[in-house]
Amino acid sequence: TKAAEQGLPSAQKWLGLAYSVGTGVPRNYVESYKWLSLACAQTERGRQEDALDRERVAMSKSQVAEAQQLAREFKSRKASSDTEGSITSRAP
């Protein structure tokens, strides 16, 4: 989970798949879609996109919208965190 939260695409993919089937975490299509979409945004689409399509079929439109919103919020927080970290690392 920590690697996924730090933005590692392979960790995001595996966390998304874990949420999809409920391996080690409660089954949650919204979380699955969020993590898989974050992984897709950083890598070649291929398998992650196939997994996203499978999740989308099992989800309502409102669940897809919620997952997309969570992914946007994550990206925003991650970008802010990365910016703050680079500013802090440059400080004397």
N, C-alpha and C positions, 0 to 999 in steps of 0.2 A: 504494500500500500504506500509506503513512504517513497519508494522509487517512482511510482505512478504519480504521486502528488508533486514530486520534483520535476515531472515532465518527461520521464523516460518513455518513449513510445512503446517499446516492447512490454514494459511493465503495465502500461495503460491497457494495452491489448489483452494481456493475460488477466488483469483484474476485471476487465469488461466481460471476458469469457467466463470467469469465475462467477460473477453476478448472474450471468445468463443461465447457468445450470445450477447454481447454488452450491458450489464447491468451496467450502471454508468460509462462506459468507451466506447470508440469507438470499434466496433468489429475488432479484429485483431488476426488472427490465429497464426501468428508468436509469438506474445507476449503470447498468450494462451498456446501454445506448450512449450515455454520457462518456464513459471511458473509451469505448470503441470509437466514438466520433473524434475524441481528442487524439487518439492514436492515428486515425485516418488523416487528420489534418497535418500530421508531421511526417508521414511516410507514403510510400506508394500504396495506392488504395487496395488493390487485390483482395486478399482474404479478409481484411478488416471490413472492407465495404460489403463483402458477402455476408459477414456476420451482422453488420448493421441492418442489411436488408431483412435478414431472418428475424431480428429483434423487432423491427418496424411492423412486420406482419402480426406479431403477437401483441402489439401495443395499440391503445386508443390514440386518437389524434392529440388529445390533451396530454397523454403521457409522453408522446414524442415531443410536443412543445415544451413540456417541463424539462425533459432531458436536454433539449437544445439550449434552454435557458441556463440550466446548471452548467453546461459546457462553456457557454459564453462567460458566465460569472467566474468559473475556474480560470479561464484564459486571462480575464481581466485581473484577477487576484495574482496570478502567476506573473503577469507582465509587471504589475506594480511591485511585487516582491523582488523580481529580477532587477528592476530599475533601482530600488532602494539598496539592494545588495551591492550593485556596481558603484553607486555613489559612496556607500560606506567603505568599500574596499579601497577607494581612491583617497579617502580622507587621511591626513597625516597622523 
